[in-house]
Amino acid sequence: MDKRIFLSPPHMGGNELEYIEEVFASNYIAPLGAFVDRFEEAVCDFAATPHAAALSSGTAAIHLALRIAGVGTGDKVLASTFTFIGSVAPILYQNAEPIFVDSDESWNADPKLVEEAIVKEKPKAFILTHLYGQSAKITEIAEICQAHNVILIEDAAESLGATFEGKHTGTFGDFGIYSFNGNKIITTSGGGMLVSEDAEAIEYAKKLATQAREPALWYEHGEIGYNYRMSNVLAAIGVGQMEVLPKRVEKKRQIFTWYRDLLSDVDEVSWMPEIPGSLGNRWLTTLTLQNSEPLKIVEALAAEKIESRHLWKPMHRQPLFDGATYYGAGVSDTLFAHGLCLPSGTAMEYEDVARVTETIRSVIC
């Protein structure tokens, strides 16, 4: 019987259980401990960023970035429309107004639309998503934000390990965030990281993430905080996962190459591009179809116990954001209508990828 193939399941590296046993032996289960510090240091060393705060999720990291940036009621926040809800929901947490910007041919945010929206709307911050592990045109966008004094928050939740001109995504803006959700390139089962060159901002983030407790002998609170810190147990998993991250990036890219080669003769298929100067982590292998319906392929794969899914439905099309301001010409709408995410778990072998592509061929060829 054929095994079930999941979209992007967790893949342990080998030392995670050993590190968890160390946590249990120390009895520093939660909330903090030595492995939280080690995990933060590992991410800083890997991404060449000076400061990091390990948190409960990538969404929590975005929320804290907005809070530290001073975003509040009535402020406008620009955001990539072609993304996951966790990227933009924190705008509503702060009672701010989301302004959505469309994609260009790279599938990521269009710098021209970014500048147009910034000039007209004067947002306080921009949440830029590096989609499906591929870098956006980050240097151009960073320059635009700097020129207009807009705080740039890089949502690199999907792109840990991706670079542009040798520099890691998440390290170009004022803040960067990473996610360690169960389906990401590495995982802590659930977790996130906020990074920045601003040491004071990261220290403030750590305070806010621990209920904004003041340094007193009793529980003293002068402002609203959150229960956003990562536990020592999850951080131990993260330390083990960071040890194998380069191998995971290499394998994700290999899986993409297998898909591309196996479907190279199928004109119906186009792949998410990798912009010049960048190296993506290919978190998910994604494609678009010229004429075929993605739903038929999703259903055919599901019948073979293979998980796939549509591309993100743009945020400006979500009922939650009905009536929100949007800059664009429907690029992300077209991608959603014609696009598909294929299984990309790093434990996949060539035979697994071939099984997926055979099913795709049965539908479109």
TATASUL-V759522 format. One record per residue. N is the residue number from 1. RES is the residue in one letter. SS is DSSP state (~ for helix, > for strand, _ for the rest). Layout:
# TATASUL-V759522
((N RES SS) (N RES SS))
This chain:
# TATASUL-V759522
((1 M _) (2 D _) (3 K _) (4 R _) (5 I >) (6 F _) (7 L _) (8 S _) (9 P _) (10 P _) (11 H _) (12 M _) (13 G _) (14 G _) (15 N _) (16 E ~) (17 L ~) (18 E ~) (19 Y ~) (20 I ~) (21 E ~) (22 E ~) (23 V ~) (24 F ~) (25 A ~) (26 S ~) (27 N _) (28 Y _) (29 I _) (30 A _) (31 P _) (32 L _) (33 G _) (34 A ~) (35 F ~) (36 V ~) (37 D ~) (38 R ~) (39 F ~) (40 E ~) (41 E ~) (42 A ~) (43 V ~) (44 C ~) (45 D ~) (46 F ~) (47 A ~) (48 A _) (49 T _) (50 P _) (51 H >) (52 A >) (53 A >) (54 A >) (55 L >) (56 S _) (57 S _) (58 G ~) (59 T ~) (60 A ~) (61 A ~) (62 I ~) (63 H ~) (64 L ~) (65 A ~) (66 L ~) (67 R ~) (68 I ~) (69 A _) (70 G _) (71 V _) (72 G _) (73 T _) (74 G _) (75 D _) (76 K >) (77 V >) (78 L >) (79 A >) (80 S >) (81 T _) (82 F _) (83 T _) (84 F _) (85 I ~) (86 G ~) (87 S ~) (88 V ~) (89 A ~) (90 P ~) (91 I ~) (92 L ~) (93 Y ~) (94 Q _) (95 N _) (96 A _) (97 E >) (98 P >) (99 I >) (100 F >) (101 V >) (102 D _) (103 S >) (104 D _) (105 E _) (106 S _) (107 W _) (108 N _) (109 A >) (110 D _) (111 P ~) (112 K ~) (113 L ~) (114 V ~) (115 E ~) (116 E ~) (117 A ~) (118 I ~) (119 V ~) (120 K ~) (121 E ~) (122 K _) (123 P _) (124 K _) (125 A >) (126 F >) (127 I >) (128 L >) (129 T >) (130 H _) (131 L ~) (132 Y ~) (133 G ~) (134 Q _) (135 S _) (136 A _) (137 K _) (138 I ~) (139 T ~) (140 E ~) (141 I ~) (142 A ~) (143 E ~) (144 I ~) (145 C ~) (146 Q ~) (147 A ~) (148 H _) (149 N _) (150 V _) (151 I >) (152 L >) (153 I >) (154 E >) (155 D >) (156 A _) (157 A _) (158 E _) (159 S _) (160 L _) (161 G _) (162 A _) (163 T >) (164 F >) (165 E _) (166 G _) (167 K >) (168 H >) (169 T _) (170 G _) (171 T _) (172 F _) (173 G _) (174 D _) (175 F >) (176 G >) (177 I >) (178 Y >) (179 S >) (180 F _) (181 N _) (182 G _) (183 N _) (184 K _) (185 I _) (186 I _) (187 T _) (188 T _) (189 S _) (190 G _) (191 G _) (192 G >) (193 M >) (194 L >) (195 V >) (196 S >) (197 E _) (198 D _) (199 A ~) (200 E ~) (201 A ~) (202 I ~) (203 E ~) (204 Y ~) (205 A ~) (206 K ~) (207 K ~) (208 L ~) (209 A ~) (210 T >) (211 Q _) (212 A _) (213 R >) (214 E _) (215 P _) (216 A _) (217 L _) (218 W _) (219 Y _) (220 E _) (221 H >) (222 G _) (223 E _) (224 I _) (225 G _) (226 Y _) (227 N >) (228 Y _) (229 R >) (230 M _) (231 S _) (232 N ~) (233 V ~) (234 L ~) (235 A ~) (236 A ~) (237 I ~) (238 G ~) (239 V ~) (240 G ~) (241 Q ~) (242 M ~) (243 E _) (244 V _) (245 L ~) (246 P ~) (247 K ~) (248 R ~) (249 V ~) (250 E ~) (251 K ~) (252 K ~) (253 R ~) (254 Q ~) (255 I ~) (256 F ~) (257 T ~) (258 W ~) (259 Y ~) (260 R ~) (261 D ~) (262 L ~) (263 L _) (264 S _) (265 D _) (266 V _) (267 D _) (268 E _) (269 V >) (270 S >) (271 W >) (272 M _) (273 P _) (274 E _) (275 I _) (276 P _) (277 G _) (278 S >) (279 L >) (280 G _) (281 N _) (282 R _) (283 W _) (284 L _) (285 T >) (286 T >) (287 L >) (288 T >) (289 L >) (290 Q _) (291 N _) (292 S _) (293 E _) (294 P ~) (295 L ~) (296 K ~) (297 I ~) (298 V ~) (299 E ~) (300 A ~) (301 L ~) (302 A ~) (303 A ~) (304 E _) (305 K _) (306 I >) (307 E _) (308 S _) (309 R >) (310 H >) (311 L _) (312 W _) (313 K _) (314 P _) (315 M ~) (316 H ~) (317 R ~) (318 Q _) (319 P ~) (320 L ~) (321 F ~) (322 D _) (323 G _) (324 A _) (325 T >) (326 Y >) (327 Y >) (328 G _) (329 A _) (330 G _) (331 V ~) (332 S ~) (333 D ~) (334 T ~) (335 L ~) (336 F ~) (337 A ~) (338 H ~) (339 G >) (340 L >) (341 C >) (342 L >) (343 P _) (344 S _) (345 G _) (346 T _) (347 A _) (348 M _) (349 E _) (350 Y ~) (351 E ~) (352 D ~) (353 V ~) (354 A ~) (355 R ~) (356 V ~) (357 T ~) (358 E ~) (359 T ~) (360 I ~) (361 R ~) (362 S ~) (363 V ~) (364 I ~) (365 C _))
